[in-house]
């Protein structure tokens, strides 16, 4: 019998206090990039996934429960309590 164990994905929470945050701003807020220009370049190079799909819209609005992934690390948008 062969048993396969999948590693549970652990997402880093990105807490926001507004209704949404733009993708490039979320990347800056999570300290992934230093500037909006850097975020723009990475997004346009299709290096960022939003909810499992490639996203090239740097102004994509992320709301609570949305996830974005960069370089294998997943980030979860969450509302501040």
N, C-alpha and C positions, 0 to 999 in steps of 0.2 A: 504494500500500500504506500502510495506517495502522498505526502502532506505538503501543501504549499502554504507558507505564511506570508501574508502581505503586511508590509510595514505601514502602520497607521500614520496618515499624514497629519502633521502638527502644523497648524497655521499660526503665524504670529499676528496677534490682534493689533489693528490700527484703530484706535478709539477716536471718534469724531463727535462733535457736539451740534452739528448742523444736519440738515436732511440728507445732504450728499456731499461728496468731495470729488473733484476731477482727478482722473487717473494720474496726470503728471504731478499734481499737488500731493496726492497720496504717496507717490514715490519719494517726493522730497520730505514729506512729513515722517515717513518710515526710515529716513536716512539711507535710502538706497542710492540716491544721487545727490549731488551738491547744488545743481541748478536746473531750472526748467528747460534750458537748452539741451542739457545732457539727457534729461528724461525724454524730450521730444525726439532726439536722435535714436535712442534705444527703442522707443515705441514705433517709430517709422521703419526701423530695421527688423520689425516683427519679432522682437526678443521678449515681449511681454504678453502673457495670456490673461484674459479676463474671463472668469468662470469657465476655464478650460479651453477657450478658443482664442486664437491670435487676434489681437486688437491693434489697429493702427490709428485709432482716434485718441489723441492726447487729451482732449476735452471730455472724454467718456465719463459720464456721471456714475459714480459708484455709490450705492446705498447700503444700508445695513444688511449683512448677509452675503454681499458680493465678495468674491475672492479674486485676487490677482497674483500671478506667479512670475517671478523673475529669477533666472539662474537656478531653477530647481527649488527655490524657497517660496512658499505660499503665504500670503498675507490676507487676513480676514477683516473686512470693514465691520466695526461694531460701534454702537451708540454708547456714549459715556453714561454711566448710571447716575 
